[in-house]
Amino acid sequence: MLENLNQKLRLNEIAAQTGLSASYYSTLFQKRTGHSPIEYFIQLKIQRACRLLDNSGWLIADVSRETGFDDQFYFSRTFRKVMGMSPAEYRKRRV
């Protein structure tokens, strides 16, 4: 997952890498991490976005694309859901 943060991954694709069915992989993953594979992948993407917002002068649209979100508004909604604030608010809080 870490190697594909700028991609869109589907559960079937992730499970295929392990040779397990999607449902069995999801069950195992949930038991071991407490999160579904997709939730975990989104968390990783948002962590990457936070690092980019903290350490680069990139536009939010560029951060969105770099973390695999084609739609900047969907990225912002997802970021807000995970972080409790918009990407712009997150960046401003550091100043």
N, C-alpha and C positions, 0 to 999 in steps of 0.2 A: 504494500500500500504506500509506503514512504517513497518508493521510487516512481509512483504514478500520481502524485498530488496534483499535477496539472492536467490530469485526464479525468474522464468520466468512467467510472468502473461500475459494473453491474455485479450483483451477487453471484450470478451464474459464472461470470468470468473469474471472479476471485476463487470460488469453490473449485472450478475446473483446474486451477493452478495446484490445488492440493489433492486432486483426484477424488474429492468427496462430492456428494450431492449437495445442492444449495441448501436444502432444508437441514441436513445433518451438520454441515459446516456451520450454518447459522446457529444451531442449537449448541454446538461445542463452543463456538466463539462467545456466545452470550453467557454460558456458564463460567468461562474462564475470565472474561473481562467485565461482565455486567452490562455490556452494551451490544447492540446488534452490530454486525460488520459495517453496515452503511452509516450508522450513527458514529461509529469509531472513525471511519474514513472522513466524515464531515468534520469531526473534532480535529483530526490531523490537518485538514485543509485550513481550518480557521486558525489553528496555531501557527501555520506557515504564513497566513495572511497577517497575523499580529506581528510576526517578526519582520515582514516586509513593511508594514505600516510604521513600525518602530525604527527601522534601520535604512529606509530608503525614502527618497522624495517622490516615489512613483505616485501617479494618480490612482485613485481608488478603482477606476475602470481597468487600469493595468494590473493592479493587484488581483482584481476579480478574474481577469483572463489567466494570469499566471497560476492561479489556484484552481483552474479548471471550470470556472463559472462563465458561461457564455453571456449570461444576462446579468448585468451589474445590479439590477434591482432585486433579482433573486438572491444574488450574493449578499446584498445589504440586509435583506430580510433574514437570511440564514445566519449572518454574522450577528444581527441583533438578537435572534433567538438564542444563540449559544453564549454570547458575551454580555447580553443585557444592555447593549448600547450600539449605535450605528458605527460603521467604520470611521466616519468623520469625527464622531464624538470620542471614539477610542484614540484617534490620532491627536486630537486637541488636548486630551487629558494629560498628555506627556509634556506639553509646552508650559 
